[in-house]
Amino acid sequence: MAQKRDYYEVLGVDKNATEDQIKKAYRTIAIKYHPDRNPGNKEAEEKFKEAAEAYDVLHDPQKRQQYDQFGFSGPGMGGFGDFGASMNMDDIFSMFGDIFGGRAGFGGFGGSGTRGRQQHRGSDLRLKVRLSLDEIAHGVTKKFKVRKDITCSHCHGTGAEAGSSSEQCPTCHGSGVITHTTQSIFGMMQTQGVCPTCGGEGTVIKNKCKHCGGTGVEKGEEVVEIKIPAGVAEGMVVNVPGKGNAGKRKGVNGDIQVFIEEEPNDTFIRDDNDLIYNLLLDFPTAALGGEVEIPTIEGSKLKVKMEPGTQPGKTLRLRGKGLPAVQGYGRGNGDLVVNVSVYVPKTLSREEKSAIEQFRQSDNFKGDAATKHTIFQKFKNYFS
Protein backbone atom coordinates (compact mmCIF):
# COMPACT_ATOMS: atom_id res chain seq x y z
CA MET A 1 0.00 0.00 0.00
CA ALA A 2 1.37 3.42 -0.97
CA GLN A 3 2.29 5.72 1.91
CA LYS A 4 -0.30 8.42 2.61
CA ARG A 5 0.63 11.97 1.70
CA ASP A 6 0.14 14.87 4.07
CA TYR A 7 -3.40 16.22 3.62
CA TYR A 8 -2.21 19.81 3.28
CA GLU A 9 0.23 18.69 0.58
CA VAL A 10 -2.56 16.83 -1.26
CA LEU A 11 -4.68 19.99 -1.48
CA GLY A 12 -1.70 22.29 -2.04
CA VAL A 13 -2.45 24.59 0.93
CA ASP A 14 -0.46 25.56 4.03
CA LYS A 15 -1.41 24.67 7.58
CA ASN A 16 -2.86 28.11 8.22
CA ALA A 17 -5.28 27.90 5.28
CA THR A 18 -8.80 29.13 5.90
CA GLU A 19 -11.89 27.00 5.37
CA ASP A 20 -12.64 28.87 2.13
CA GLN A 21 -9.09 28.31 0.86
CA ILE A 22 -9.36 24.59 1.62
CA LYS A 23 -12.73 24.39 -0.11
CA LYS A 24 -11.44 26.24 -3.19
CA ALA A 25 -8.32 24.05 -3.40
CA TYR A 26 -10.37 20.86 -3.16
CA ARG A 27 -12.81 22.06 -5.80
CA THR A 28 -9.94 22.77 -8.24
CA ILE A 29 -8.36 19.34 -7.75
CA ALA A 30 -11.69 17.49 -7.78
CA ILE A 31 -12.71 19.06 -11.09
CA LYS A 32 -9.30 18.27 -12.62
CA TYR A 33 -9.42 14.59 -11.67
CA HIS A 34 -13.21 14.14 -11.87
CA PRO A 35 -14.05 10.66 -13.29
CA ASP A 36 -16.33 12.20 -15.93
CA ARG A 37 -13.34 14.09 -17.30
CA ASN A 38 -11.00 11.09 -16.99
CA PRO A 39 -13.07 8.02 -17.94
CA GLY A 40 -11.24 4.76 -17.21
CA ASN A 41 -8.21 6.56 -15.76
CA LYS A 42 -7.44 4.73 -12.49
CA GLU A 43 -4.66 7.16 -11.54
CA ALA A 44 -7.03 10.13 -11.82
CA GLU A 45 -9.66 8.25 -9.82
CA GLU A 46 -7.18 7.61 -7.00
CA LYS A 47 -6.15 11.28 -6.94
CA PHE A 48 -9.82 12.26 -6.85
CA LYS A 49 -10.38 9.99 -3.83
CA GLU A 50 -7.16 11.20 -2.17
CA ALA A 51 -8.32 14.82 -2.46
CA ALA A 52 -11.77 13.92 -1.09
CA GLU A 53 -10.16 12.17 1.88
CA ALA A 54 -7.99 15.22 2.60
CA TYR A 55 -10.99 17.54 2.34
CA ASP A 56 -13.06 15.27 4.59
CA VAL A 57 -10.53 15.85 7.36
CA LEU A 58 -9.45 19.46 6.83
CA HIS A 59 -12.87 21.05 6.31
CA ASP A 60 -14.10 19.63 9.64
CA PRO A 61 -12.67 21.69 12.58
CA GLN A 62 -12.66 18.75 15.02
CA LYS A 63 -11.03 16.30 12.61
CA ARG A 64 -8.53 18.92 11.51
CA GLN A 65 -7.52 19.68 15.09
CA GLN A 66 -6.90 15.99 15.78
CA TYR A 67 -4.94 15.60 12.53
CA ASP A 68 -2.80 18.67 13.26
CA GLN A 69 -2.00 17.31 16.73
CA PHE A 70 -1.54 13.59 16.10
CA GLY A 71 -1.29 13.09 12.31
CA PHE A 72 -2.48 9.77 10.89
CA SER A 73 -1.85 7.99 14.21
CA GLY A 74 -4.25 10.12 16.23
CA PRO A 75 -7.38 8.85 18.01
CA GLY A 76 -10.26 8.21 15.64
CA MET A 77 -8.12 8.16 12.51
CA GLY A 78 -9.61 4.79 11.59
CA GLY A 79 -12.92 6.58 11.09
CA PHE A 80 -11.62 8.39 8.02
CA GLY A 81 -8.06 7.21 7.45
CA ASP A 82 -9.22 4.56 4.96
CA PHE A 83 -11.74 6.89 3.37
CA GLY A 84 -10.56 6.38 -0.25
CA ALA A 85 -10.54 2.60 0.00
CA SER A 86 -13.87 2.21 1.79
CA MET A 87 -16.04 4.72 -0.06
CA ASN A 88 -17.15 4.72 -3.68
CA MET A 89 -17.74 7.64 -6.02
CA ASP A 90 -21.42 7.93 -5.16
CA ASP A 91 -20.57 8.32 -1.48
CA ILE A 92 -18.05 11.05 -2.23
CA PHE A 93 -20.46 12.91 -4.50
CA SER A 94 -23.25 12.72 -1.95
CA MET A 95 -21.03 14.04 0.86
CA PHE A 96 -19.28 16.87 -0.97
CA GLY A 97 -21.59 17.66 -3.89
CA ASP A 98 -22.24 21.19 -2.62
CA ILE A 99 -18.73 22.42 -3.40
CA PHE A 100 -19.33 22.11 -7.15
CA GLY A 101 -21.71 25.04 -7.16
CA GLY A 102 -24.96 23.23 -7.89
CA ARG A 103 -23.45 20.25 -9.73
CA ALA A 104 -21.49 17.52 -8.03
CA GLY A 105 -19.91 16.54 -11.28
CA PHE A 106 -20.39 16.38 -15.01
CA GLY A 107 -22.75 13.41 -15.03
CA GLY A 108 -25.90 14.79 -13.42
CA PHE A 109 -25.34 14.90 -9.66
CA GLY A 110 -27.37 17.59 -7.87
CA GLY A 111 -25.85 20.18 -5.63
CA SER A 112 -28.09 19.16 -2.73
CA GLY A 113 -26.06 16.00 -2.27
CA THR A 114 -28.72 13.69 -3.72
CA ARG A 115 -28.00 11.81 -6.85
CA GLY A 116 -30.22 12.10 -9.91
CA ARG A 117 -31.71 9.06 -11.56
CA GLN A 118 -29.18 6.75 -13.12
CA GLN A 119 -28.81 6.64 -16.90
CA HIS A 120 -27.12 3.49 -18.10
CA ARG A 121 -24.13 3.76 -20.43
CA GLY A 122 -23.25 1.05 -22.91
CA SER A 123 -19.75 -0.39 -22.83
CA ASP A 124 -17.04 0.60 -25.30
CA LEU A 125 -15.88 -1.59 -28.18
CA ARG A 126 -12.35 -2.00 -29.53
CA LEU A 127 -11.32 -2.50 -33.14
CA LYS A 128 -7.98 -2.83 -34.91
CA VAL A 129 -7.38 -1.46 -38.39
CA ARG A 130 -4.30 -1.91 -40.60
CA LEU A 131 -3.60 1.06 -42.84
CA SER A 132 -1.35 1.48 -45.83
CA LEU A 133 1.04 4.43 -45.94
CA ASP A 134 -1.10 5.96 -48.68
CA GLU A 135 -4.20 5.77 -46.45
CA ILE A 136 -2.27 7.34 -43.60
CA ALA A 137 -1.08 10.16 -45.86
CA HIS A 138 -4.53 11.11 -47.11
CA GLY A 139 -6.92 9.87 -44.43
CA VAL A 140 -9.53 7.21 -45.09
CA THR A 141 -13.06 6.16 -44.21
CA LYS A 142 -13.45 2.49 -43.28
CA LYS A 143 -16.63 0.46 -42.95
CA PHE A 144 -16.95 -2.27 -40.32
CA LYS A 145 -19.73 -4.72 -39.61
CA VAL A 146 -19.81 -4.71 -35.82
CA ARG A 147 -21.55 -7.20 -33.54
CA LYS A 148 -22.81 -5.32 -30.52
CA ASP A 149 -25.72 -4.52 -28.23
CA ILE A 150 -28.42 -2.61 -30.12
CA THR A 151 -31.76 -1.17 -29.06
CA CYS A 152 -34.35 -3.93 -28.61
CA SER A 153 -36.56 -4.12 -31.70
CA HIS A 154 -39.54 -5.36 -29.66
CA CYS A 155 -39.78 -2.73 -26.90
CA HIS A 156 -37.71 -0.03 -28.64
CA GLY A 157 -35.40 0.23 -25.66
CA THR A 158 -37.96 0.78 -22.89
CA GLY A 159 -37.52 -2.72 -21.43
CA ALA A 160 -41.30 -3.05 -20.99
CA GLU A 161 -43.95 -5.01 -22.86
CA ALA A 162 -46.37 -2.98 -24.96
CA GLY A 163 -49.00 -1.35 -22.77
CA SER A 164 -46.97 -1.91 -19.63
CA SER A 165 -45.84 1.04 -17.57
CA SER A 166 -43.21 1.77 -14.98
CA GLU A 167 -43.94 2.51 -11.34
CA GLN A 168 -42.03 4.26 -8.61
CA CYS A 169 -39.37 2.12 -6.98
CA PRO A 170 -40.66 0.97 -3.58
CA THR A 171 -37.16 0.89 -2.10
CA CYS A 172 -35.91 4.40 -2.89
CA HIS A 173 -39.30 6.01 -3.58
CA GLY A 174 -38.17 7.34 -6.93
CA SER A 175 -34.94 9.04 -5.84
CA GLY A 176 -32.62 6.38 -7.30
CA VAL A 177 -30.51 6.38 -4.13
CA ILE A 178 -30.65 4.90 -0.67
CA THR A 179 -29.19 6.40 2.48
CA HIS A 180 -26.94 4.50 4.88
CA THR A 181 -26.53 5.75 8.45
CA THR A 182 -23.52 4.59 10.46
CA GLN A 183 -22.22 5.41 13.91
CA SER A 184 -18.69 6.83 14.09
CA ILE A 185 -16.55 8.44 16.76
CA PHE A 186 -17.80 11.80 15.52
CA GLY A 187 -21.47 10.85 15.69
CA MET A 188 -23.92 9.62 13.07
CA MET A 189 -22.68 9.68 9.47
CA GLN A 190 -24.95 9.43 6.45
CA THR A 191 -23.83 8.24 3.03
CA GLN A 192 -25.79 7.59 -0.14
CA GLY A 193 -25.49 4.87 -2.75
CA VAL A 194 -27.29 3.56 -5.82
CA CYS A 195 -30.56 1.83 -5.08
CA PRO A 196 -30.07 -1.95 -5.58
CA THR A 197 -33.71 -2.49 -6.59
CA CYS A 198 -33.98 -0.07 -9.51
CA GLY A 199 -30.26 0.39 -10.27
CA GLY A 200 -30.56 4.13 -9.72
CA GLU A 201 -33.40 4.70 -12.21
CA GLY A 202 -36.05 5.49 -9.61
CA THR A 203 -38.62 3.30 -11.37
CA VAL A 204 -39.24 -0.42 -11.85
CA ILE A 205 -40.97 -2.11 -14.78
CA LYS A 206 -44.19 -3.99 -14.04
CA ASN A 207 -44.14 -6.26 -17.09
CA LYS A 208 -40.66 -6.74 -18.57
CA CYS A 209 -40.14 -7.21 -22.30
CA LYS A 210 -40.03 -10.93 -23.09
CA HIS A 211 -37.63 -10.36 -25.96
CA CYS A 212 -34.83 -8.60 -24.05
CA GLY A 213 -35.75 -9.50 -20.46
CA GLY A 214 -36.27 -5.86 -19.54
CA THR A 215 -32.78 -4.65 -20.50
CA GLY A 216 -33.94 -2.71 -23.55
CA VAL A 217 -31.06 -4.09 -25.66
CA GLU A 218 -30.43 -7.16 -27.80
CA LYS A 219 -27.51 -8.64 -29.73
CA GLY A 220 -27.26 -7.44 -33.30
CA GLU A 221 -25.06 -6.08 -36.06
CA GLU A 222 -24.46 -2.61 -37.40
CA VAL A 223 -22.36 -1.31 -40.28
CA VAL A 224 -20.28 1.53 -38.85
CA GLU A 225 -18.41 4.10 -40.92
CA ILE A 226 -15.26 5.32 -39.22
CA LYS A 227 -13.36 8.31 -40.52
CA ILE A 228 -9.65 8.06 -39.79
CA PRO A 229 -7.75 11.35 -40.12
CA ALA A 230 -4.55 11.74 -42.10
CA GLY A 231 -1.25 11.43 -40.28
CA VAL A 232 -2.14 8.76 -37.70
CA ALA A 233 0.60 6.43 -36.52
CA GLU A 234 1.07 2.91 -35.16
CA GLY A 235 -0.39 2.63 -31.67
CA MET A 236 -2.67 5.66 -31.88
CA VAL A 237 -6.32 5.27 -30.88
CA VAL A 238 -9.16 6.98 -32.74
CA ASN A 239 -12.26 7.34 -30.57
CA VAL A 240 -15.66 7.19 -32.26
CA PRO A 241 -18.28 8.43 -29.77
CA GLY A 242 -21.73 6.88 -29.57
CA LYS A 243 -21.05 3.89 -31.81
CA GLY A 244 -20.36 1.31 -29.09
CA ASN A 245 -22.84 -0.91 -27.25
CA ALA A 246 -26.29 0.57 -26.66
CA GLY A 247 -27.10 1.62 -23.11
CA LYS A 248 -29.78 -0.31 -21.27
CA ARG A 249 -33.31 1.12 -21.30
CA LYS A 250 -32.60 4.04 -23.63
CA GLY A 251 -29.31 4.84 -21.95
CA VAL A 252 -26.22 6.41 -23.49
CA ASN A 253 -24.31 4.47 -26.14
CA GLY A 254 -20.67 3.58 -25.54
CA ASP A 255 -17.82 4.46 -27.90
CA ILE A 256 -15.69 2.54 -30.38
CA GLN A 257 -11.94 2.76 -29.89
CA VAL A 258 -10.02 2.10 -33.10
CA PHE A 259 -6.40 0.99 -32.63
CA ILE A 260 -4.13 1.89 -35.54
CA GLU A 261 -1.63 -0.51 -37.11
CA GLU A 262 0.64 0.33 -40.06
CA GLU A 263 1.45 -1.88 -43.03
CA PRO A 264 5.09 -1.81 -44.19
CA ASN A 265 5.80 0.13 -47.39
CA ASP A 266 8.13 -1.01 -50.18
CA THR A 267 9.18 2.51 -51.20
CA PHE A 268 9.37 4.63 -48.06
CA ILE A 269 10.43 4.24 -44.45
CA ARG A 270 8.47 6.30 -41.95
CA ASP A 271 10.27 8.38 -39.31
CA ASP A 272 7.55 10.24 -37.37
CA ASN A 273 6.12 12.57 -40.04
CA ASP A 274 9.21 12.33 -42.27
CA LEU A 275 9.52 9.81 -45.08
CA ILE A 276 12.88 8.28 -45.96
CA TYR A 277 13.66 7.20 -49.52
CA ASN A 278 16.85 5.34 -50.37
CA LEU A 279 18.05 6.44 -53.83
CA LEU A 280 20.39 4.06 -55.66
CA LEU A 281 22.35 6.31 -58.04
CA ASP A 282 24.27 4.94 -61.00
CA PHE A 283 27.97 5.71 -61.10
CA PRO A 284 27.99 7.89 -64.25
CA THR A 285 25.28 10.20 -62.81
CA ALA A 286 27.10 10.35 -59.46
CA ALA A 287 30.33 11.31 -61.25
CA LEU A 288 28.97 13.57 -64.00
CA GLY A 289 25.80 14.88 -62.40
CA GLY A 290 22.36 14.73 -63.91
CA GLU A 291 18.66 14.72 -63.24
CA VAL A 292 16.90 11.94 -61.32
CA GLU A 293 13.27 11.28 -60.43
CA ILE A 294 12.22 10.91 -56.79
CA PRO A 295 8.83 9.28 -56.02
CA THR A 296 6.47 11.00 -53.57
CA ILE A 297 3.65 9.74 -51.37
CA GLU A 298 1.25 11.68 -53.63
CA GLY A 299 2.09 9.33 -56.49
CA SER A 300 3.89 11.91 -58.59
CA LYS A 301 7.65 12.12 -59.19
CA LEU A 302 9.92 15.05 -58.49
CA LYS A 303 12.87 15.83 -60.76
CA VAL A 304 15.96 16.58 -58.70
CA LYS A 305 19.30 17.72 -60.07
CA MET A 306 22.33 15.82 -58.76
CA GLU A 307 25.60 17.74 -58.67
CA PRO A 308 28.71 16.27 -60.34
CA GLY A 309 30.76 14.27 -57.86
CA THR A 310 27.82 13.32 -55.64
CA GLN A 311 29.19 11.11 -52.89
CA PRO A 312 27.56 8.01 -51.36
CA GLY A 313 25.88 8.94 -48.07
CA LYS A 314 24.74 12.37 -49.25
CA THR A 315 21.34 13.36 -47.89
CA LEU A 316 18.73 15.54 -49.58
CA ARG A 317 15.77 16.97 -47.71
CA LEU A 318 12.65 17.89 -49.66
CA ARG A 319 10.64 20.15 -47.36
CA GLY A 320 6.95 19.48 -46.82
CA LYS A 321 6.86 16.29 -48.92
CA GLY A 322 6.35 13.95 -45.96
CA LEU A 323 3.25 13.02 -43.96
CA PRO A 324 0.77 15.52 -42.52
CA ALA A 325 0.52 16.03 -38.77
CA VAL A 326 -2.65 14.73 -37.16
CA GLN A 327 -5.05 17.59 -36.61
CA GLY A 328 -4.55 18.96 -33.12
CA TYR A 329 -1.12 17.30 -32.69
CA GLY A 330 1.07 19.52 -34.81
CA ARG A 331 1.12 21.60 -37.97
CA GLY A 332 2.12 21.15 -41.59
CA ASN A 333 3.85 18.22 -43.22
CA GLY A 334 7.06 16.37 -42.55
CA ASP A 335 9.88 16.13 -45.08
CA LEU A 336 10.98 13.62 -47.68
CA VAL A 337 14.56 12.63 -46.82
CA VAL A 338 16.56 11.13 -49.70
CA ASN A 339 19.58 9.01 -48.77
CA VAL A 340 21.96 8.62 -51.73
CA SER A 341 23.83 5.38 -52.42
CA VAL A 342 25.93 4.67 -55.51
CA TYR A 343 25.42 1.42 -57.38
CA VAL A 344 28.55 -0.57 -58.22
CA PRO A 345 27.89 -3.36 -60.76
CA LYS A 346 29.01 -6.86 -59.76
CA THR A 347 29.77 -8.02 -63.32
CA LEU A 348 31.47 -6.11 -66.15
CA SER A 349 32.00 -6.74 -69.84
CA ARG A 350 35.52 -6.79 -71.31
CA GLU A 351 35.07 -3.30 -72.74
CA GLU A 352 33.80 -1.96 -69.39
CA LYS A 353 36.72 -3.47 -67.54
CA SER A 354 39.16 -1.97 -70.03
CA ALA A 355 37.63 1.49 -69.65
CA ILE A 356 37.76 1.33 -65.87
CA GLU A 357 41.36 0.11 -65.94
CA GLN A 358 42.26 3.33 -67.76
CA PHE A 359 40.52 5.34 -65.03
CA ARG A 360 42.43 3.49 -62.31
CA GLN A 361 45.59 5.39 -63.10
CA SER A 362 43.88 8.81 -62.99
CA ASP A 363 44.44 10.89 -59.86
CA ASN A 364 40.77 11.92 -59.92
CA PHE A 365 39.74 8.31 -59.34
CA LYS A 366 42.30 7.72 -56.61
CA GLY A 367 40.96 10.47 -54.36
CA ASP A 368 43.09 13.07 -52.63
CA ALA A 369 44.32 12.83 -49.06
CA ALA A 370 41.62 15.13 -47.71
CA THR A 371 38.85 13.04 -49.29
CA LYS A 372 40.35 9.82 -47.98
CA HIS A 373 40.60 11.34 -44.49
CA THR A 374 36.95 12.45 -44.61
CA ILE A 375 35.78 8.98 -45.69
CA PHE A 376 37.92 7.40 -42.98
CA GLN A 377 36.41 9.63 -40.32
CA LYS A 378 32.86 8.84 -41.47
CA PHE A 379 33.43 5.13 -41.19
CA LYS A 380 35.32 5.53 -37.91
CA ASN A 381 32.46 7.50 -36.36
CA TYR A 382 29.94 5.05 -37.72
CA PHE A 383 31.55 2.02 -36.11
CA SER A 384 32.65 3.73 -32.86
N, C-alpha and C positions, 0 to 999 in steps of 0.2 A: 504494500500500500504506500502510495506517495506521501511524503511528509507534508502536513498542513502548512500553508503559508499564513503569515500574520494577517489578520482581518483588515487592518488599516492598509497594509501593502496591497491586498487584493483589490480594495476599492480606490487605491491611489490617493488617500487622504492622510493628514497627520493626526496625531492623537488628540489635538485640541479642536478638531473639526466640529462644527456645529451640526445639529440634526438636519438642517436644510442642506448643508454641504454633503453630508453622508447620503441623503436621499437623492440629490442631484448626481453624485458620482455613481451610485448604484443604477440609476435610470440610464445613464450613458452606457455603462458596461452591459446592462441587461439588454438594451436595444441592439448593441453591436453583436452580441452572441446569441440573440433570440433564435430559437429553433426554426421559426418561420423564415428567417433570413438565411439560415444555415442548415437546410434540410439534409439529414443523413450525416452531418458532421459531428462525430462523437467528441472531438476535442472542444468544439464550440459549446456543445451541450454541457460538458464538464465545467467549463469556465462559467457558463450561465448559472449552474448549480452552486459553484464555489462563491460567486458574487452574491447569490441569494442567501447562502449560509452566513456570509460576512454581514450582510445587511440585517438579517434576522437577529444577530447579536448586537450590533452597534446602534441600531435605531431604538432599541429598548434600553432605557436608562439603567434598570436593575441588572440586566444581563451584561451591559457594557461595563458597569462598575465592577462586577465579578471578574470579567475578562481582563480588565486593566490591572486588577490586583493579583489574580492567580494565573492568568493565561489559560491554556487548554486543560490544565490539571486542576482547575478550581472546582469547588463544590457545584454540582448541578450541570457540569459540562456535558454529561451523557445525555441530557435532555435535548441539546441541540448540536453537540459536537459531531454527530453522524448525520446531520441534516441532509446533505447531498445524497448520501447513500440510501437513506430511508424514505425520502419523499420523492414523488414523481412530479412531472411538469404541472399537472392539474393542481396539485397541492400548492406548488409555488405560486401559480397564477392566482389561485383563490386567496392566498394570504397577502400577496403584495400587488394585486392588480391595480390598486388605486394610484400607484406612482406613475402609471403610464398615461395619466391625464385623460381618463375616460375609456381607454382601451388597454387591456392587459397584454395585448400582443398584436399580431398581424393576422390572426386567424379567428377573430370573432369573440374574444373574451371581454365581458363587460367590466366597466370600471368599478362596479359595486362589489366585485369579488365573486360574483356568481357567474358560472360559465353558461354561455348560450348553448342552444341545442346542437348536438354533434352532427356534422355533415361528413359522411364517409368519403374517403379518397381512395381511388383505385391504385393498385401498385404499379410501379414503373416496369418497363420492359427493356431488355438490352439486345442490340443487334450488332453484328460485325459486317463491315463492308470493305471489300478490296477495291482500290482505285488505281487506275493507270496514271502515269505522270501527266498525260494529256488531260484527263478528267480533273486532276488536281490543279492544273494550270488555269483551266477555264471555268471550273465549277460544274456541277452536274446534278440532275434530278433523278433519283432512283425510286423505283416502285417495288414494294415488298408486299407479299401476301402474309399477313400476320395472324397467327392464332392467339386469341385473347378473350378476355371477358367483355361481352357486349351487353347492351341494354336488352332485357328480356322482351322478346317479341310478343309474349302473351299478356303481360301486365303493364308493358311499356315503362318498366323501371319502378313502379310503385311498390311492388312486392305483395300486392293484395289482389284477390280474385275480383272479377268485375262485379260491381254493386256493393262490394265490401268497403267498409270505412275503417279509419283508425280511431282509437280512443286514447284518452289521456292515460299515461303510465301510472298504475296504482302505487308504484314504489316511490317515485320522485315527484309525483303530482304535476308532471309536465315540465319540470325545470331542467331535466336531463342530468342532474347531479344529485348526489346524496351527501349528507354531512356526517362526519365522524367526530365525536367528542371524546377526548382522552384527558386523563388527569396527569399533570406534570408537576414538577417542583414549583413552578410559577403559577399554578392554578389550572383551570380548565382550558384546554386548547381545542379549537375547532378547525378541521380541515375538510375540504371537499374533493370528491372524486366522481368519475363517470358512473352513472347509474348502471348496475349490472343487468337490470331487467330490459331496459330499452336501448342500451348501448349509447346513451347520451342524446337520443333523438327526442325524448319527451313524450313520445306516443308509441303505442303497440298496435299491431295489426290484428283485427279480429279473425279474419279468414285469409290465411296466407295463400299466395299463388301456388297452385299445384305444379306448375311448370318449373319454377325456379326456387321453390321452397321458401319464398318470402324475401329472398336476397335482392330481387330486382335485376339480376344479371344472369347470363347464361354463356356457355362456351360457344364461340363462333369465329369467323374469319373476317378480315377486312383488308382491302388493298390500300396501303398507305403510301402516299407520295412524300418523299423526303428530299428537300433541297439542301445540297451540301455546298457550302461556299468555296470559292477558289482559294488556294493557298494552304489548305489543311495539311497536316503532317501525321505520320505514324504515331499512334498513341493518343491523339486528340479525341475528344468526345463531343459530338454534336447533339444537343438536347432538343427534342421535338415536343413541345408542351401539348398536353391534352390528347395525345394519340396512344397512350398506354391503356391499361385495363380500366374498364368502366367502374365508377364508384357504386357501391351498393345503394339501392333505393334512391336513385336520381342524385347520387353524390358527384364528386368532382373526379374527372378522369385523371389517371396517372400520366406520366410522360414516357417517351421512348428515348433511350440513350443509345446513340449510334457510335460505335468504336471504329476508328479509322485504321485501316491497314494499307500499306503501299505495295504495289507490284514493282518488281525490279524493271529497269529500263535498259534497252540494249544500246542506246545512244548517249544518254546523259547519266551522270552521277549527281545525286542531290546533296547539297551541303547547306542546310537551313533553307534560305530562299535563293541561294546561288545554285547555278547549274554548272557542272564541270564537263567539258568536252575534250577528249584526248585526240589531238590532230596528228596523224601520221604523215609527215611531209616527205616527199621524194627528195633525193639528194640534189638533183639539178636545181630545183626550185629553192632549196635551202641555200645553195651556193650562189645562184644567180639572181634570186628574188623572183617574184611573180605574184599572180593573183590566185587566191584559193577561195573555195566556197565553204562556209561554216553553216551547218544546219541550226535551226532555232526550234524552240518548243511550239512556235506558231505554225510550223510546217514549211515556212519559207526558208530561203538560204541567203546568207549575207556574203557579199564579196569583200574579202579582206586582202589588202596588199602586204605581202611579206617582203621585208627588206633583204637585200643581198647579204649573204653571210649569216643568216639566221641560225642560231645555235640550238642544239637540243636542250630542252629544259626551259626555254623561253616561255613566258606566260603573257597572254593577252587578256585584257578584261574589257568586255563589251557591256557598258553600263545599261542597266534597265532591261536586259534581255533574259532575266531569270524569272523566277516565280513571283506572283503577287503575294503581298502580306495578307493574312486573314483580316477581314474587316474588324477593327477594334483592337488589333494586336500589332499594329505597325502601319507604315505608310509606304506606298510605292512598290517597286519591283526589285528583286535581287538582280545580280549580274550573271552574265554568261562568261565563265572563265575557261580560256582555251590553253591547254597545256600542249606544247609543241614537242614532238619526237621526230627524229629523222630515220627514215627507213633505209636499212642497208640490205641489199639483196644477198641471199645465201648462195645462189648459183649465178655464174657469169659465162657469157660466150667467149670464144677466143678473141674476138675483136674487142669486146668490153675489157677483158683482162689486159690486152695490149695497151689500150688507151689509159687505163688506170696505172699501169706500170710506168708510163711516161710521166704521169702526174706525181708519182712517188718521189721523183727526184726534185720536184719544185719546192722551193722554200715556203710558198703559200700553203702547200698541203702538209708541211711538216709542223707548222704552228710555231709561233715565236715563244720565247721564254715566258713572257708575261701571260700569254694565253694558257700555256701549260700549267703555270703556277695557279691561275684562276680555276682551271678544271680540277687540279689537285685539291685545292682548298674546298671546292664544292663537294667532292667525294669524301674528303676527310671529315667535313662537318656532317655529312649525311650519315656516315657510319659511326661517328663518335657518340 
